[in-house]
């Protein structure tokens, strides 16, 4: 995946955290042995993980999940990103809200399909297509690799193959037509905000179920969120969905997200024995699509 966390010069090109945040000794995504202890220290980190202050945690969550031009987050201790994952749904609200605003403005002059295309383009631009990249990578890896090692090697390759291209295209088309089918700006706003909040909450949930599939990379280096962090994030996402959608639709969308997350987690466990950053990105995408389809079905 392009979000490789290693801080060597050869991979700095794809790092999400440019200077001044990029520090070999204290990067929240670093694979450098200097930035993290031995395996026993990582285990202790998972058990005793503090959450950063609310605003600092939200700043870190939004900075990580979007490409918005925010000041670089202050350096955090190892596990700081995992400690703010309960705020991921709020970052999802921001992304979905931007998409909803673009759709509402475009709908004043354009038909639903074109308005949906502009909204989708805006959301992809805001996130830098980081989750779409994960979906394409696991499609290539799971579809083209003969064994676990080969699958992981393909997923780490930044080039996109035929499986990845098809998965990416299908995912974008499903979201595009789901948004267009909702048509009403009010329905679109509720569905996008709820879908993005629920999908971001699926990331720490999957990390509770799956261990990292490799010792390096994004899925391993950020640490594992504590059960309380995951629970707060899930509760927050459910509350957002309940406010954004009618009760029955919110319930159906939440169930669809849980089902999509469970399926993708099971698939990753079967294919590579755990999670990576690509797997987490793909889980977010499938959860988002599931929520939007549930909203369309019960509109």
PECOR-V23864 format. One line per field, one symbol per residue. ss: DSSP state (H for helix, E for strand, C for the rest). A space follows every 50 residues. Layout:
ss=???
This chain:
ss=CCCCCCCCHHHHHHCCCCCCCCCCCCCCCCCCHHHCCCHHHHHHHHHCCC CCCHHHHHHHHHHHHCCCCCCCCCCCCCCHHHHCHHHHHHHHHHHHHHHH HHHHHHCCCCCHHHHHHHHHHHHHHHHCCHHHHHHHHHHHHHHHCCCHHH HHHHHHCCCCCHHHHHHHHHHHHHHHHHHHHHCCHHHHHHHHHHHHHHHH HHHHHHHHHCCECCCCCHHHHCCCCCHHHHHHHHHHHHHHHHHHCCHHHH HHHHHHHHHHHHHHHHHHHHHHCCECHHHHHHHHHHHHHHHHHHHHHCC
